[in-house]
Amino acid sequence: MPKDVSAYINAAIVFLAVVCTGALVFRIIYNLLKNRYAPITSEKAQIVDKYVVDNFSKIFGRLAKKPQYYVVFSVGNKKRSFRVSEFSYRGYKVKERGTLKYKGNRLIEFC
């Protein structure tokens, strides 16, 4: 048994890193499968908000800004947010009403 406490601390950190990474991988796979096999749902909805999130990533050693576009719909008493393309984002207008069609967390259409 090592007399140095730091060996126990290092072992605990490695153990937690392995467990957390495994949990993250499990959650990603679970969400992918859940969305893949989710039923297609159609509901009456209204657009209540639109927003852009700027994500930064390193590409070829340079910092690049890549915006992600989101549209928020009011469906009954709930609000649902979907990531959309820039083209779709520009076409949606706040307070617009229509039928929202989605599968899991993926927007299929709104018309």
FENLINTA-V833494 format. One record per residue. N is the residue number from 1. RES is the residue in one letter. PSI is psi in whole degrees, 0 to 359 (* if undefined). Layout:
{{N;RES;PSI} {N;RES;PSI}}
This chain:
{{1;M;127} {2;P;143} {3;K;341} {4;D;125} {5;V;333} {6;S;333} {7;A;320} {8;Y;319} {9;I;315} {10;N;318} {11;A;319} {12;A;320} {13;I;316} {14;V;316} {15;F;313} {16;L;322} {17;A;318} {18;V;317} {19;V;315} {20;C;319} {21;T;318} {22;G;319} {23;A;322} {24;L;315} {25;V;316} {26;F;315} {27;R;320} {28;I;313} {29;I;318} {30;Y;313} {31;N;321} {32;L;314} {33;L;320} {34;K;316} {35;N;325} {36;R;321} {37;Y;10} {38;A;149} {39;P;155} {40;I;128} {41;T;136} {42;S;129} {43;E;151} {44;K;136} {45;A;168} {46;Q;140} {47;I;125} {48;V;342} {49;D;157} {50;K;143} {51;Y;160} {52;V;136} {53;V;124} {54;D;117} {55;N;142} {56;F;139} {57;S;159} {58;K;124} {59;I;119} {60;F;40} {61;G;0} {62;R;145} {63;L;124} {64;A;140} {65;K;127} {66;K;105} {67;P;146} {68;Q;135} {69;Y;135} {70;Y;146} {71;V;134} {72;V;128} {73;F;145} {74;S;118} {75;V;103} {76;G;238} {77;N;356} {78;K;161} {79;K;135} {80;R;133} {81;S;135} {82;F;140} {83;R;133} {84;V;170} {85;S;163} {86;E;322} {87;F;312} {88;S;318} {89;Y;316} {90;R;334} {91;G;337} {92;Y;140} {93;K;136} {94;V;140} {95;K;2} {96;E;138} {97;R;152} {98;G;195} {99;T;123} {100;L;127} {101;K;122} {102;Y;162} {103;K;112} {104;G;240} {105;N;23} {106;R;124} {107;L;127} {108;I;307} {109;E;160} {110;F;116} {111;C;*}}
